[in-house]
Amino acid sequence: MMYIYKAAVIGAGTMGSQIAQVISYSGLPVILKDIDKTAVDKGIGAIRKIYQTRVDKGKMTPAEMEQKMALISVTTGYEGFIDVDIVIEAAIEDMEVKKKIFSELDAVTPQHAILATNTSSLSISAIGAATRRPEKVIGIHFFNPAYAMKLVEVIPGLATSSETIDDIVAFAEGLRKIPIKVRETAGFLVNRLLMPYLNEAAFVLQEGSSTVRDVDASMVSFGMPMGPFALLDMIGIDVAARVADILYDSYGPRIEPASILYEMAREGYLGTKTGKGFYDYTDGKDNHLDPIIKRLQVEKGAKKSSYSADRLLLAMINEAVMVFQEGISSVSDIDIAMVTGTGFPQDKGGPLHYADQVGIDRVLEELQQYKNDLGHRFWPAPMLKRMVGAGFIGVKSGRGFFVY
Ligand SMILES: NC(=O)c1ccc[n+]([C@@H]2O[C@H](COP(=O)([O-])OP(=O)(O)OC[C@H]3O[C@@H](n4cnc5c(N)ncnc54)[C@H](O)[C@@H]3O)[C@@H](O)[C@H]2O)c1
């Protein structure tokens, strides 16, 4: 078991500064590095703001805040890296940039140091291959905002040692996070399950089956903290389209991205950051998408499909079953990740507990119905048929994904 006395974070942007804040808050010294002074100053400013909010809320004193701030040092070089035990890289999402950073880190950090990356989509194995210690390279995927989100996904690459996995899990727990181990797969766990759900909402809209407000209202009444369109607007339509592309590239037609995402990106409807996305934050009229929807309906010859909250949930549940049958994660980790990472209603336990409550037989039937009506993206995960065949149909038979 390795003790971690000192950490470093590469990149002082949105995620890097949040991660450095989380580390300092746990009481560990941390170096924050970026390419120039403006960038590190911005990062420190962001961290100060996070702490100041805690002070304003009476959750810590100004003196405590200064103690925590004193744990953070900044650099644009590699001073202080000679005795770090772990580095978390959160620079831009670019493989060449990350490979260069990791080969430099390999040279300036002690042999025992863990080199971790916060990448959302790049291969951990490929990043590891840029070093002479791939057994020490691992993915640690934080969620935005890292100071509030408990979940972190831990993703070993092909060469990562089990010791490194154990060490980073312990490190994450020391930060008071909930680490979930995930085998390397496009989108990891949370984004791989969330995207089919969000994408299905986009299909519902472009097929004219429901409205932005009604879909969001139905998911909020199911218990989600916000509806899929409000969430997409926060994520950014350009970012969502890129994630959808990455998943499509890996999983094929099952995750065919809804065309409306590209159309919106082209029009500059990128969500809250541009004032218009699925919602119009400038005048609240929300009719700016009508021409796009009309055009898509003509182009795609879309017939009005039916909408129910189930349609979105089934897309997520089916992907969860795929993830389970591929051995990416355990059933309980899948559920914990979706509750802590996306706000899936806790009283429903997560997508797989929810499937057990609905009944695996009904889940399978509904998926087959949607497959017939809407196409192959609803092709049921083979595991569901095996379960139904064996009488593992959920709560009502005492056994489904879980035992009751
Ligand atoms: N934004 C999110 O919601 C989110 C969530 C999880 C993971 N991620 C991942 O985290 C990483 C960072 O994302 P972000 O949103 O914080 O990006 P960002 O653009 O806000 O910050 C990136 C920072 O990295 C710096 N940088 C670029 N090249 C560098 C180098 N060679 N050395 C040091 N610093 C360098 C930039 O100056 C910038 O300050 C990406 O890999 C991203 O995929 C992002």
The ligand as a Gaussian input file, in Angstrom:
#p B3LYP/6-31G(d) Opt

LIG

0 1
 N      -15.146000      19.771000     -18.454000
 C      -15.668000      18.637000     -18.015000
 O      -16.854000      18.585000     -17.671000
 C      -14.820000      17.405000     -17.901000
 C      -15.256000      16.357000     -17.086000
 C      -14.456000      15.230000     -16.920000
 C      -13.247000      15.166000     -17.604000
 N      -12.837000      16.188000     -18.403000
 C      -11.501000      16.067000     -19.041000
 O      -10.601000      16.827000     -18.246000
 C       -9.584000      17.381000     -19.073000
 C       -9.573000      18.895000     -18.911000
 O      -10.817000      19.414000     -19.305000
 P      -11.273000      20.895000     -18.908000
 O      -12.709000      20.973000     -19.235000
 O      -10.800000      21.219000     -17.560000
 O      -10.455000      21.746000     -20.002000
 P      -10.023000      23.291000     -19.935000
 O       -9.885000      23.705000     -21.348000
 O      -10.921000      24.050000     -19.028000
 O       -8.589000      23.272000     -19.262000
 C       -7.466000      22.705000     -19.864000
 C       -6.230000      23.415000     -19.311000
 O       -5.088000      22.671000     -19.712000
 C       -4.074000      23.606000     -20.010000
 N       -3.068000      22.956000     -20.834000
 C       -3.074000      22.718000     -22.158000
 N       -1.936000      22.110000     -22.528000
 C       -1.192000      21.966000     -21.414000
 C        0.115000      21.436000     -21.156000
 N        0.855000      20.911000     -22.122000
 N        0.569000      21.465000     -19.875000
 C       -0.185000      21.975000     -18.887000
 N       -1.405000      22.497000     -19.083000
 C       -1.885000      22.505000     -20.325000
 C       -4.806000      24.759000     -20.689000
 O       -4.020000      25.943000     -20.644000
 C       -6.069000      24.839000     -19.825000
 O       -5.890000      25.709000     -18.720000
 C       -9.873000      16.893000     -20.487000
 O       -9.130000      15.727000     -20.726000
 C      -11.355000      16.599000     -20.433000
 O      -11.733000      15.635000     -21.384000
 C      -13.589000      17.318000     -18.556000

